[in-house]
Amino acid sequence: MLWSGWGDPALARELPEQVRALLRDFLGVRAPDVPAVGLESVRLPPVALPEPLLGALAGVVGSAYVLTSHEARVRHTRGKSTPDLLRMRAGDGSAAPDAVVLPGSHEEVAELLRLCSAERVAVIPFGGGTSVVGGLTGSGAGFTGVIALDLGRLDRLLSVDPESLVASFEPGVRAPEAERLLAAHGLTLGHFPQSFEYATLGGFAAARSSGQASAGYGRFDDMVVGLTVATPTGTLDLGRAPKSAAGPDLRQLVLGSEGAFGVITSLRLRVRRAPDERRYEGWRFGTFAEGTAAVRALAQEGPLPTVLRLSDETETMIGLAKPDAIGSGGSGCLLIAGYESTPASVSGWGSAAARQAGTAAVLTRMGGEPLGAEPGEAWEHGRFSAPYLRDSLLGAGATVETLETAGFWANLPRLYDAVRLALAGAFGSPLVMCHVSHVYETGASLYFTVVVAQEGDSVGQWEHAKEAVNAAIVAAGGTISHHHGVGRDHRDAYAAEVGPVGVGILRAVKDRLDPAGILNPGALIPPPAA
């Protein structure tokens, strides 16, 4: 993965001149005065961990799996938010870990946590490195040093139970590899977030990920039926049955905890039969309100497609649903629907054709115009391409970032307006696009993309806007994150969302499982007031 951007560097692309012209004319975007630095020019602090302690780490995992090279440290510095990338492109590696440690078993993870707790070494669990909320920004303040705990060696499919439709994995398995391994058994997870090509299963669980096919398969936390977690004070082994009335479900305490309570070392996941067929199509609605009403009807009445996404007028005009052909949009609001048929259909609607026909009846009744297969197939072809477009925009001198929230249907218009107004107030005249990305009977998520010209302090420019948006989301009654997580960027707004009693519960759990506070310090849980 590119250290200063997204994905495979060979897939990076230049913006077409007509798009550059639009950016110049409408947003005042100009090429940066200073080009991005090379990897070798990233400025790193000296390694703070003393040699005896590095030797002790090597004694647990082997010397080959304790890395302190310049490149290893750079590649484990920060995640993939726009502020993360802007800092890395400027050569700021101040958040680099002192060492990268790669354990090979649950026992090694547990021993590392005991050692780091005793020696006060901060531990940043590292999966695919795809966090966009500051979830990987380590700080050594108050600690002997910082390690990135790279789980890439824990990459096995442990077992498949075809009768129960449960598969057990280690956490470092990347999503494409998980699909490949399951396909050999005629199975699938059906989890395809935009980070699919690089994110890991452990990361999906730790951040409560939600994929593009969530309407059909559910969120990742719906798929987790069991977890093994190493903590500095011992091991948690959770999940004896699909559901239980034996007290609060402690699995839910780990899901979304972002490595602040422990390190997931194995997962037991619900899987499904692989689909026999996939098909995609597009529909057009006159306004976002009309399209949202149609989406709500599908969510509440059925049939519910496997994939359901609705772009607002601006996102449709720009053509963001087709990142490989940006600028090729049209009028109105574009809805993308995807359908699957499996030997045991999840929704009970049988074949993909039957589900498509049932959906078409609802969308037609709600005023939708069918556009055929081409828009849906174009979206499917470019569904993982948008982060590459962001890299191109950053290189051209635009600040571009995404943010997301969710709310109940009745409150969704208020939430939509609140975010747009906050961005306009922070930036003046930004380009703001939005789509409904995940739907439920009771509500939906809103996923925003904003583009503005970079200023001298482009990181500060975004952080100012982010603070305003976070406050607007909380005030409008939305959740601070639907699927990106909390990290450090949403931490204070999350505290406002759950209130002081909720924060107190989180701190109590943290104190019990991680009394030295070494696990991902600064993420998720607000520090006590000074």
C-alpha positions as CSV (number, residue, x, y, z in Angstrom):
1,M,0.0,0.0,0.0
2,L,1.3,3.5,-0.9
3,W,2.7,5.1,2.2
4,S,1.5,8.6,1.3
5,G,-1.7,7.7,-0.4
6,W,-4.1,4.9,-1.2
7,G,-3.5,1.5,-2.6
8,D,-1.3,0.3,-5.4
9,P,0.9,3.1,-6.7
10,A,0.7,1.6,-10.2
11,L,-3.0,2.5,-10.2
12,A,-2.5,6.2,-9.4
13,R,-3.8,8.4,-12.2
14,E,-3.6,12.0,-13.3
15,L,-6.8,14.1,-13.4
16,P,-8.1,14.9,-16.9
17,E,-7.4,18.5,-17.9
18,Q,-11.1,19.3,-18.1
19,V,-11.5,18.3,-14.4
20,R,-8.4,20.5,-13.4
21,A,-10.0,23.4,-15.3
22,L,-13.3,23.0,-13.4
23,L,-11.4,22.9,-10.1
24,R,-9.5,26.1,-11.0
25,D,-12.6,27.9,-12.3
26,F,-15.1,27.0,-9.6
27,L,-13.0,26.4,-6.5
28,G,-9.9,28.3,-7.1
29,V,-7.7,25.2,-6.9
30,R,-4.0,25.7,-7.8
31,A,-1.2,23.2,-7.9
32,P,0.7,23.0,-4.5
33,D,3.8,25.2,-4.3
34,V,5.9,22.3,-2.8
35,P,5.7,18.8,-4.2
36,A,5.2,15.8,-2.0
37,V,8.4,14.4,-0.5
38,G,9.8,10.9,-1.1
39,L,9.7,8.2,1.5
40,E,13.3,8.6,2.3
41,S,12.8,12.3,3.1
42,V,10.1,11.8,5.7
43,R,11.4,13.2,9.0
44,L,11.2,10.6,11.9
45,P,12.1,11.1,15.6
46,P,14.9,8.9,16.9
47,V,14.0,5.5,18.2
48,A,13.1,6.0,21.9
49,L,13.0,2.4,23.0
50,P,16.3,1.3,24.6
51,E,18.2,-1.7,23.2
52,P,17.5,-4.0,26.1
53,L,13.7,-3.4,25.6
54,L,14.0,-4.0,21.9
55,G,15.8,-7.2,22.7
56,A,13.0,-8.2,25.1
57,L,10.4,-7.7,22.3
58,A,12.6,-9.8,20.0
59,G,12.7,-12.5,22.7
60,V,8.9,-12.8,22.3
61,V,8.5,-12.8,18.5
62,G,12.0,-13.3,17.1
63,S,14.5,-10.7,16.0
64,A,13.3,-10.9,12.4
65,Y,9.9,-9.5,13.5
66,V,11.0,-6.4,15.3
67,L,11.6,-3.8,12.7
68,T,13.1,-0.4,13.3
69,S,14.1,0.6,9.7
70,H,13.1,4.0,8.3
71,E,10.8,2.4,5.7
72,A,9.0,0.1,8.2
73,R,8.4,3.0,10.6
74,V,7.1,5.3,7.8
75,R,4.7,2.7,6.5
76,H,3.2,2.3,10.0
77,T,2.8,6.0,10.6
78,R,-0.8,7.2,10.7
79,G,-3.7,6.0,8.6
80,K,-5.4,7.3,5.5
81,S,-7.4,10.3,6.5
82,T,-6.8,13.5,4.5
83,P,-4.9,15.1,7.4
84,D,-2.8,11.9,7.7
85,L,-1.9,12.0,4.0
86,L,-1.2,15.8,4.0
87,R,1.2,15.4,6.9
88,M,2.9,12.4,5.3
89,R,3.2,14.2,1.9
90,A,4.8,17.1,3.8
91,G,7.4,14.7,5.3
92,D,6.0,14.9,8.8
93,G,6.7,11.5,10.4
94,S,6.5,12.8,14.0
95,A,3.8,10.2,14.9
96,A,6.0,7.2,13.8
97,P,6.3,4.2,16.1
98,D,9.7,3.4,17.5
99,A,9.4,-0.2,16.2
100,V,7.1,-2.4,14.3
101,V,6.4,-5.8,16.0
102,L,4.8,-8.7,14.2
103,P,3.5,-11.5,16.5
104,G,2.8,-14.9,15.1
105,S,0.3,-16.3,17.6
106,H,-2.3,-15.4,20.3
107,E,0.3,-16.4,22.9
108,E,2.9,-14.0,21.5
109,V,0.3,-11.1,21.4
110,A,-0.6,-11.8,25.1
111,E,3.1,-11.9,26.1
112,L,3.8,-8.7,24.3
113,L,1.0,-6.9,26.0
114,R,2.2,-8.1,29.4
115,L,5.7,-6.9,28.6
116,C,4.6,-3.6,27.2
117,S,2.3,-3.0,30.2
118,A,5.1,-3.6,32.7
119,E,7.5,-1.4,30.7
120,R,4.9,1.3,29.8
121,V,5.3,0.9,26.1
122,A,2.3,2.2,24.1
123,V,0.8,-0.3,21.6
124,I,-1.0,0.7,18.4
125,P,-2.7,-2.4,16.9
126,F,-2.2,-2.2,13.1
127,G,-4.2,-4.2,10.5
128,G,-4.5,-2.8,7.0
129,G,-3.7,0.8,8.0
130,T,-6.9,2.1,6.5
131,S,-8.2,4.2,9.4
132,V,-9.6,7.6,8.3
133,V,-10.4,8.9,11.8
134,G,-6.9,9.2,13.4
135,G,-7.1,5.7,14.8
136,L,-3.5,4.9,14.2
137,T,-1.8,8.2,15.4
138,G,0.3,7.0,18.3
139,S,1.8,9.3,20.9
140,G,4.7,8.4,23.1
141,A,3.9,11.2,25.7
142,G,4.1,9.6,29.1
143,F,5.4,6.3,27.8
144,T,8.8,4.6,27.3
145,G,8.0,4.4,23.6
146,V,5.5,3.3,21.0
147,I,5.2,0.1,19.0
148,A,3.0,-0.6,16.0
149,L,1.6,-4.1,16.6
150,D,1.3,-5.4,13.0
151,L,-1.0,-8.4,12.9
152,G,-0.1,-9.3,9.3
153,R,1.4,-12.7,10.3
154,L,-1.9,-13.8,11.9
155,D,-3.4,-14.5,8.5
156,R,-5.0,-18.0,8.5
157,L,-8.4,-19.4,8.0
158,L,-8.7,-21.6,11.1
159,S,-11.8,-23.6,10.5
160,V,-15.0,-23.8,8.5
161,D,-18.3,-25.1,9.9
162,P,-20.5,-25.6,6.9
163,E,-23.5,-26.8,9.0
164,S,-23.5,-23.7,11.2
165,L,-22.3,-21.4,8.4
166,V,-19.5,-20.2,10.7
167,A,-15.8,-19.6,9.7
168,S,-13.0,-18.8,12.1
169,F,-10.1,-16.5,11.0
170,E,-7.1,-14.9,12.5
171,P,-7.4,-11.1,12.5
172,G,-4.7,-10.2,9.9
173,V,-6.5,-11.9,7.0
174,R,-7.2,-9.2,4.4
175,A,-10.7,-9.1,2.9
176,P,-9.9,-10.3,-0.6
177,E,-7.9,-13.3,0.8
178,A,-10.9,-14.1,3.1
179,E,-13.2,-14.2,0.1
180,R,-10.7,-16.4,-1.8
181,L,-10.4,-18.8,1.1
182,L,-14.2,-19.0,1.6
183,A,-14.9,-19.4,-2.2
184,A,-13.1,-22.7,-2.0
185,H,-16.0,-23.8,0.3
186,G,-18.7,-22.2,-1.8
187,L,-19.1,-19.4,0.8
188,T,-18.8,-15.6,1.2
189,L,-18.7,-13.0,3.9
190,G,-20.4,-10.5,1.6
191,H,-18.5,-7.6,3.2
192,F,-17.3,-5.1,0.6
193,P,-16.5,-1.7,2.1
194,Q,-14.5,0.8,0.1
195,S,-11.4,-0.3,2.0
196,F,-12.0,-3.9,0.9
197,E,-8.8,-4.4,-1.1
198,Y,-6.5,-3.6,1.9
199,A,-8.4,-3.8,5.2
200,T,-8.3,-6.8,7.5
201,L,-11.0,-8.8,9.3
202,G,-9.7,-7.7,12.7
203,G,-9.9,-4.1,11.6
204,F,-13.4,-4.6,10.4
205,A,-14.5,-5.8,13.8
206,A,-12.5,-3.2,15.8
207,A,-14.1,-0.4,13.8
208,R,-17.6,-1.8,13.4
209,S,-17.2,-1.7,9.6
210,S,-20.2,-1.6,7.2
211,G,-19.9,-2.7,3.6
212,Q,-21.5,-1.7,0.3
213,A,-23.7,-4.8,0.4
214,S,-24.9,-4.2,3.9
215,A,-28.6,-4.1,2.8
216,G,-28.3,-7.8,1.9
217,Y,-25.6,-9.1,4.3
218,G,-25.7,-6.7,7.2
219,R,-22.8,-4.8,8.9
220,F,-19.7,-6.6,10.0
221,D,-20.7,-6.5,13.6
222,D,-23.8,-8.5,12.6
223,M,-21.4,-11.2,11.2
224,V,-19.3,-11.6,14.4
225,V,-20.5,-14.5,16.5
226,G,-17.3,-15.0,18.5
227,L,-14.0,-13.3,19.4
228,T,-10.8,-14.1,21.2
229,V,-9.1,-11.1,22.6
230,A,-5.7,-10.6,24.3
231,T,-5.6,-7.9,27.0
232,P,-2.8,-6.9,29.4
233,T,-4.7,-8.5,32.2
234,G,-5.7,-11.8,30.5
235,T,-7.7,-13.3,27.6
236,L,-11.3,-12.9,26.7
237,D,-13.0,-15.8,24.8
238,L,-16.5,-14.6,23.8
239,G,-19.4,-16.2,21.9
240,R,-20.7,-19.7,22.7
241,A,-24.0,-19.3,20.7
242,P,-25.5,-17.1,18.1
243,K,-27.5,-15.2,20.7
244,S,-27.6,-15.4,24.5
245,A,-29.5,-14.1,27.5
246,A,-26.5,-14.7,29.8
247,G,-26.1,-11.1,30.8
248,P,-24.9,-8.2,28.5
249,D,-23.2,-9.4,25.3
250,L,-19.5,-8.7,25.9
251,R,-18.8,-9.2,22.2
252,Q,-20.4,-5.8,21.7
253,L,-17.9,-4.3,24.1
254,V,-15.0,-5.4,21.8
255,L,-16.7,-4.5,18.5
256,G,-15.9,-0.9,17.8
257,S,-13.3,-0.6,20.6
258,E,-10.5,0.2,18.1
259,G,-7.8,-1.7,20.1
260,A,-8.3,0.4,23.2
261,F,-9.5,-2.6,25.3
262,G,-7.5,-5.4,23.8
263,V,-6.2,-7.0,20.6
264,I,-8.5,-9.4,18.7
265,T,-6.5,-12.6,17.9
266,S,-9.3,-14.6,16.3
267,L,-12.8,-14.1,15.0
268,R,-15.7,-16.5,14.4
269,L,-17.8,-15.1,11.6
270,R,-21.2,-15.9,10.1
271,V,-20.8,-16.7,6.4
272,R,-23.3,-17.2,3.6
273,R,-23.5,-19.4,0.5
274,A,-21.8,-17.7,-2.4
275,P,-24.3,-16.1,-4.8
276,D,-25.1,-17.7,-8.1
277,E,-25.7,-14.4,-9.8
278,R,-25.0,-10.7,-9.3
279,R,-26.7,-7.9,-11.3
280,Y,-26.7,-4.1,-10.9
281,E,-28.8,-1.3,-12.3
282,G,-29.4,2.4,-12.0
283,W,-32.6,4.5,-11.4
284,R,-33.1,8.3,-11.5
285,F,-35.3,10.4,-9.1
286,G,-36.0,14.0,-9.6
287,T,-34.9,15.1,-6.1
288,F,-33.0,13.7,-3.1
289,A,-36.2,13.9,-1.0
290,E,-38.1,11.8,-3.6
291,G,-35.2,9.3,-3.8
292,T,-34.9,9.0,-0.1
293,A,-38.6,8.3,0.2
294,A,-38.2,5.5,-2.3
295,V,-35.2,4.0,-0.4
296,R,-37.2,4.2,2.8
297,A,-40.1,2.3,1.2
298,L,-37.7,-0.5,0.2
299,A,-36.2,-0.7,3.6
300,Q,-39.5,-0.8,5.4
301,E,-41.7,-2.8,2.9
302,G,-39.2,-4.8,0.9
303,P,-37.8,-6.3,-1.2
304,L,-34.5,-4.9,-0.2
305,P,-31.7,-5.2,-2.8
306,T,-28.3,-6.4,-1.7
307,V,-26.8,-3.1,-2.6
308,L,-28.7,0.2,-2.3
309,R,-27.1,3.6,-2.7
310,L,-28.7,7.0,-3.5
311,S,-26.7,10.1,-4.6
312,D,-27.9,13.6,-4.1
313,E,-28.2,16.1,-6.9
314,T,-24.6,17.4,-6.6
315,E,-23.0,14.0,-6.4
316,T,-25.1,12.8,-9.3
317,M,-24.0,15.8,-11.4
318,I,-20.3,15.3,-10.7
319,G,-20.7,11.6,-11.3
320,L,-19.0,10.4,-8.1
321,A,-20.8,7.1,-8.3
322,K,-18.6,6.4,-11.2
323,P,-15.1,7.4,-10.0
324,D,-13.5,6.0,-13.2
325,A,-15.5,8.5,-15.3
326,I,-15.7,11.5,-13.1
327,G,-17.5,14.5,-14.6
328,S,-19.9,12.3,-16.5
329,G,-23.0,12.6,-14.3
330,G,-26.4,13.9,-15.1
331,S,-29.4,15.6,-13.6
332,G,-31.6,14.4,-10.7
333,C,-30.5,11.8,-8.2
334,L,-28.9,8.5,-9.2
335,L,-29.9,5.3,-7.3
336,I,-27.7,2.2,-7.6
337,A,-29.3,-1.2,-6.8
338,G,-27.6,-4.6,-6.8
339,Y,-29.2,-8.0,-6.6
340,E,-28.0,-11.5,-5.8
341,S,-29.5,-14.9,-5.8
342,T,-28.1,-17.7,-3.7
343,P,-29.1,-21.3,-3.1
344,A,-30.7,-20.1,0.2
345,S,-31.7,-16.5,-0.5
346,V,-31.3,-14.3,2.5
347,S,-34.3,-12.1,2.0
348,G,-36.7,-14.8,0.9
349,W,-37.2,-13.1,-2.5
350,G,-35.6,-16.0,-4.4
351,S,-33.7,-15.2,-7.6
352,A,-32.0,-12.0,-8.4
353,A,-34.5,-11.5,-11.2
354,A,-37.4,-11.8,-8.8
355,R,-35.9,-9.3,-6.3
356,Q,-35.1,-7.0,-9.1
357,A,-38.7,-7.1,-10.4
358,G,-40.1,-6.5,-6.9
359,T,-37.7,-3.6,-6.3
360,A,-38.7,-2.1,-9.7
361,A,-42.3,-2.2,-8.8
362,V,-41.7,-0.1,-5.6
363,L,-39.3,2.3,-7.3
364,T,-41.7,2.9,-10.2
365,R,-44.5,3.5,-7.8
366,M,-42.4,6.1,-6.0
367,G,-41.6,8.0,-9.2
368,G,-38.3,6.4,-10.3
369,E,-37.0,6.3,-13.9
370,P,-35.2,3.1,-14.8
371,L,-31.8,3.7,-16.4
372,G,-30.8,0.1,-17.2
373,A,-27.7,-1.9,-16.2
374,E,-25.0,0.5,-17.4
375,P,-25.0,2.9,-14.4
376,G,-25.0,0.0,-11.9
377,E,-22.3,-1.9,-13.7
378,A,-20.1,1.3,-14.0
379,W,-20.5,1.7,-10.2
380,E,-19.6,-1.9,-9.6
381,H,-16.5,-1.7,-11.8
382,G,-15.2,1.4,-10.0
383,R,-16.6,0.7,-6.5
384,F,-13.1,0.7,-4.9
385,S,-11.6,3.5,-7.0
386,A,-12.7,6.7,-5.1
387,P,-9.6,6.8,-2.8
388,Y,-7.4,6.9,-5.8
389,L,-9.4,9.9,-7.0
390,R,-8.8,11.6,-3.7
391,D,-5.0,11.2,-4.1
392,S,-5.2,12.8,-7.5
393,L,-7.2,15.7,-6.1
394,L,-4.7,16.2,-3.3
395,G,-1.9,16.3,-5.8
396,A,-3.7,18.9,-7.8
397,G,-4.0,21.2,-4.8
398,A,-7.6,20.4,-3.6
399,T,-8.4,19.3,0.0
400,V,-10.9,16.5,-0.3
401,E,-12.3,14.4,2.5
402,T,-15.2,12.3,3.5
403,L,-17.4,12.2,6.6
404,E,-20.4,10.2,7.5
405,T,-23.2,10.0,10.0
406,A,-26.6,8.2,10.5
407,G,-30.0,9.1,11.9
408,F,-33.6,8.0,12.0
409,W,-35.7,8.6,8.8
410,A,-37.7,11.5,10.4
411,N,-34.5,13.3,11.3
412,L,-32.5,12.6,8.1
413,P,-33.4,15.9,6.3
414,R,-32.4,17.9,9.4
415,L,-29.1,16.0,9.6
416,Y,-28.4,16.5,5.9
417,D,-28.9,20.2,6.1
418,A,-26.9,20.6,9.3
419,V,-23.8,19.0,7.8
420,R,-24.0,21.0,4.6
421,L,-24.5,24.3,6.5
422,A,-21.6,23.5,8.8
423,L,-19.3,22.9,5.8
424,A,-20.4,26.0,4.1
425,G,-19.8,28.0,7.3
426,A,-16.3,26.6,7.6
427,F,-15.2,26.8,4.0
428,G,-17.3,29.4,2.3
429,S,-18.2,27.8,-1.0
430,P,-17.1,24.2,-0.9
431,L,-18.3,21.4,-3.2
432,V,-20.3,19.1,-1.0
433,M,-21.7,15.8,-2.3
434,C,-23.7,13.2,-0.4
435,H,-25.2,9.8,-0.7
436,V,-27.3,7.4,1.3
437,S,-25.0,4.5,1.7
438,H,-26.7,2.1,4.2
439,V,-30.3,1.7,5.0
440,Y,-32.4,0.2,7.8
441,E,-36.1,0.0,8.6
442,T,-35.7,2.9,11.1
443,G,-33.2,5.1,9.4
444,A,-30.1,5.4,7.1
445,S,-26.6,6.7,6.9
446,L,-25.4,9.8,5.0
447,Y,-22.0,9.8,3.5
448,F,-20.5,13.2,2.5
449,T,-17.6,14.2,0.3
450,V,-16.3,17.8,0.4
451,V,-13.8,19.4,-1.9
452,V,-12.1,22.9,-1.4
453,A,-8.9,24.6,-2.5
454,Q,-6.0,23.9,-0.2
455,E,-4.8,26.8,1.9
456,G,-1.4,27.4,3.5
457,D,-2.3,25.4,6.5
458,S,-4.4,22.7,4.8
459,V,-4.4,20.4,7.8
460,G,-5.6,23.2,10.1
461,Q,-8.2,24.2,7.4
462,W,-9.7,20.8,7.6
463,E,-9.5,20.4,11.3
464,H,-11.5,23.6,11.8
465,A,-14.2,22.4,9.5
466,K,-14.2,18.9,11.1
467,E,-14.8,20.4,14.5
468,A,-17.7,22.4,13.2
469,V,-19.3,19.4,11.5
470,N,-18.9,17.2,14.5
471,A,-20.7,19.8,16.7
472,A,-23.4,20.1,14.0
473,I,-24.0,16.3,13.9
474,V,-24.3,16.1,17.7
475,A,-26.6,19.1,17.8
476,A,-28.8,17.7,15.0
477,G,-29.3,14.4,16.8
478,G,-27.1,12.2,14.5
479,T,-24.4,9.7,15.5
480,I,-20.8,10.9,15.1
481,S,-20.0,7.9,13.0
482,H,-21.9,5.1,11.2
483,H,-18.9,3.0,10.1
484,H,-15.6,5.0,10.1
485,G,-15.2,4.7,13.8
486,V,-14.2,7.2,16.5
487,G,-10.4,7.2,16.6
488,R,-9.0,10.5,17.8
489,D,-10.9,12.7,15.3
490,H,-14.3,11.9,16.7
491,R,-13.4,11.3,20.3
492,D,-14.7,14.5,21.9
493,A,-17.9,14.4,19.9
494,Y,-18.4,10.8,20.9
495,A,-18.1,11.9,24.5
496,A,-20.9,14.4,23.9
497,E,-23.0,11.7,22.2
498,V,-22.8,9.1,25.0
499,G,-22.6,11.6,27.9
500,P,-20.6,11.6,31.1
501,V,-22.0,8.3,32.4
502,G,-21.2,6.6,29.2
503,V,-17.7,8.0,29.2
504,G,-17.3,6.8,32.8
505,I,-18.3,3.2,31.8
506,L,-15.7,3.3,29.0
507,R,-13.0,4.5,31.4
508,A,-13.9,1.8,33.9
509,V,-13.5,-0.9,31.3
510,K,-10.2,0.6,30.1
511,D,-8.9,0.7,33.7
512,R,-9.8,-3.0,34.3
513,L,-8.5,-4.4,31.1
514,D,-5.6,-2.0,30.4
515,P,-4.6,-0.5,33.8
516,A,-1.3,1.0,32.4
517,G,-3.2,2.6,29.5
518,I,-0.9,1.3,26.8
519,L,-3.5,0.2,24.3
520,N,-4.0,2.8,21.5
521,P,-3.8,5.7,24.0
522,G,-5.8,8.7,23.0
523,A,-8.2,6.8,20.7
524,L,-11.9,6.3,21.5
525,I,-11.9,7.3,25.2
526,P,-11.6,11.0,26.2
527,P,-9.0,11.6,28.9
528,P,-10.2,12.8,32.3
529,A,-10.7,16.6,32.6
530,A,-7.6,18.4,33.9
